[in-house]
């Protein structure tokens, strides 16, 4: 009979097994590590903004403005005029930049979604590319910095904290 079965049998019989009393709910190592990490986090002071959020806001402004400018100029990309979705994406980037500059949780989360979608959409063609040099250069220039920014924004979101519900 397995340990659980013996424990259940002892509990249902009303008997007290020393092993059952000794096994109190323990905190796992990962739960203890998570709790220690939460205790080390310091909430943001008034007007404070984590460095990763500042970098993300600047990146969002630059790319949002450049994308909107190129769309408004009518520049052809791969022989096609960009769709309205490119302008919508630019507006979303600018809105998240404004929110990140004000250290808003929703803005950092939204920017991470846009960043992840961008990294996936530009990363898949690189993986399928036959040109290994182009793939390596692209990974170093776009995917690694974008992934690092995404990673650092995770800890920044923990410091910003989720807003209180009304």
C-alpha positions as CSV (number, residue, x, y, z in Angstrom):
1,X,0.0,0.0,0.0
2,X,1.4,3.5,-0.9
3,X,2.0,6.2,1.6
4,X,-1.1,8.2,0.7
5,X,-3.3,5.1,0.9
6,X,-1.9,4.3,4.4
7,X,-2.4,7.9,5.5
8,X,-6.0,8.0,4.3
9,X,-6.7,4.6,5.9
10,X,-5.2,5.8,9.2
11,X,-7.2,9.0,9.1
12,X,-10.5,7.3,8.2
13,X,-10.0,4.8,11.0
14,X,-9.6,7.6,13.4
15,X,-6.1,6.4,14.4
16,X,-3.3,8.8,14.8
17,X,-0.2,8.0,12.9
18,X,3.0,9.8,14.0
19,X,4.0,10.3,10.4
20,X,0.7,12.0,9.6
21,X,1.1,14.5,12.5
22,X,4.7,15.2,11.6
23,X,3.9,16.1,8.0
24,X,2.5,19.5,8.3
25,X,2.1,21.7,5.3
26,X,5.6,22.8,4.3
27,X,6.6,25.6,2.0
28,X,8.4,24.3,-1.1
29,X,11.8,25.7,-2.0
30,X,10.4,27.5,-5.0
31,X,7.6,29.1,-2.9
32,X,10.2,30.2,-0.3
33,X,12.5,31.6,-3.1
34,X,9.5,33.5,-4.6
35,X,8.6,35.0,-1.2
36,X,12.2,36.1,-0.6
37,X,12.3,37.8,-4.0
38,X,9.0,39.6,-3.3
39,X,10.4,40.9,0.0
40,X,13.5,42.3,-1.7
41,X,11.4,44.3,-4.2
42,X,11.0,47.9,-3.3
43,X,7.9,49.7,-4.5
44,X,8.5,52.7,-6.7
45,X,8.8,56.0,-5.0
46,X,6.6,58.9,-6.3
47,X,7.8,59.9,-9.7
48,X,10.3,57.0,-10.0
49,X,10.6,55.0,-13.1
50,X,12.7,51.8,-13.5
51,X,15.5,52.1,-16.1
52,X,14.1,49.3,-18.3
53,X,10.7,51.1,-18.4
54,X,12.5,54.3,-19.5
55,X,14.4,52.5,-22.2
56,X,11.2,50.8,-23.3
57,X,9.4,54.1,-23.5
58,X,12.2,55.6,-25.6
59,X,12.2,52.6,-27.9
60,X,8.4,52.8,-28.3
61,X,8.5,56.5,-29.2
62,X,11.3,56.1,-31.7
63,X,9.7,53.1,-33.5
64,X,6.2,54.4,-33.2
65,X,7.2,57.8,-34.7
66,X,9.4,56.2,-37.4
67,X,6.6,53.7,-38.4
68,X,4.0,56.4,-38.5
69,X,6.3,58.7,-40.5
70,X,7.1,56.0,-43.1
71,X,3.4,55.2,-43.4
72,X,2.4,58.8,-43.9
73,X,5.2,59.3,-46.4
74,X,3.8,56.3,-48.4
75,X,7.1,54.4,-48.4
76,X,6.7,51.0,-50.1
77,X,7.9,48.1,-48.1
78,X,8.8,45.0,-50.1
79,X,7.0,46.6,-53.1
80,X,3.7,47.1,-51.2
81,X,2.2,50.1,-49.5
82,X,1.9,49.4,-45.7
83,X,-1.6,48.7,-44.5
84,X,-3.6,50.7,-42.0
85,X,-2.5,48.1,-39.4
86,X,1.0,49.6,-39.5
87,X,-0.5,53.0,-38.5
88,X,-2.5,51.3,-35.7
89,X,0.6,49.5,-34.5
90,X,2.4,52.9,-34.4
91,X,-0.4,54.5,-32.5
92,X,-0.3,51.6,-30.0
93,X,3.4,52.0,-29.6
94,X,3.0,55.8,-28.9
95,X,0.2,55.2,-26.4
96,X,2.3,52.6,-24.5
97,X,5.3,54.9,-24.6
98,X,3.2,57.6,-22.9
99,X,2.0,55.1,-20.3
100,X,5.4,53.7,-19.6
101,X,6.8,57.2,-19.2
102,X,4.2,57.6,-16.4
103,X,5.2,54.1,-15.1
104,X,1.8,52.5,-15.6
105,X,1.5,48.8,-15.3
106,X,-0.9,48.4,-18.2
107,X,1.5,50.2,-20.5
108,X,4.4,48.0,-19.7
109,X,2.3,44.9,-20.1
110,X,0.9,46.2,-23.4
111,X,4.4,47.1,-24.6
112,X,5.6,43.6,-23.7
113,X,2.8,42.1,-25.8
114,X,3.7,44.3,-28.8
115,X,7.4,43.5,-28.3
116,X,6.7,39.8,-28.2
117,X,4.6,39.9,-31.3
118,X,7.3,41.9,-33.1
119,X,10.1,39.5,-32.0
120,X,8.0,36.5,-33.2
121,X,7.0,38.1,-36.5
122,X,10.6,39.2,-37.4
123,X,12.2,36.1,-35.8
124,X,10.3,33.5,-37.8
125,X,11.5,34.6,-41.2
126,X,15.1,34.6,-39.8
127,X,14.8,31.0,-38.7
128,X,13.5,30.0,-42.1
129,X,16.1,32.0,-43.9
130,X,18.7,30.2,-46.0
131,X,21.2,33.0,-45.5
132,X,23.0,32.1,-42.2
133,X,25.0,35.3,-42.1
134,X,21.9,37.4,-42.4
135,X,20.1,35.4,-39.7
136,X,23.1,35.8,-37.3
137,X,23.3,39.6,-37.9
138,X,19.6,40.0,-37.5
139,X,19.6,38.0,-34.2
140,X,22.4,40.1,-32.8
141,X,20.9,43.4,-33.9
142,X,17.1,42.8,-33.2
143,X,16.3,39.6,-31.4
144,X,18.9,39.7,-28.6
145,X,18.3,43.3,-27.6
146,X,14.5,42.9,-27.9
147,X,14.6,39.8,-25.8
148,X,16.8,41.4,-23.1
149,X,14.4,44.4,-22.9
150,X,11.5,42.0,-22.5
151,X,13.3,40.2,-19.7
152,X,14.2,43.4,-17.8
153,X,10.6,44.7,-18.1
154,X,9.3,41.7,-16.2
155,X,11.1,42.7,-13.0
156,X,10.1,46.3,-13.6
157,X,6.5,45.3,-13.8
158,X,6.8,43.6,-10.4
159,X,8.0,46.9,-8.9
160,X,5.3,48.9,-10.5
161,X,2.6,46.7,-9.0
162,X,-0.8,46.0,-10.3
163,X,-3.2,49.0,-9.7
164,X,-5.8,48.6,-7.0
165,X,-9.3,47.6,-8.2
166,X,-12.0,50.2,-7.6
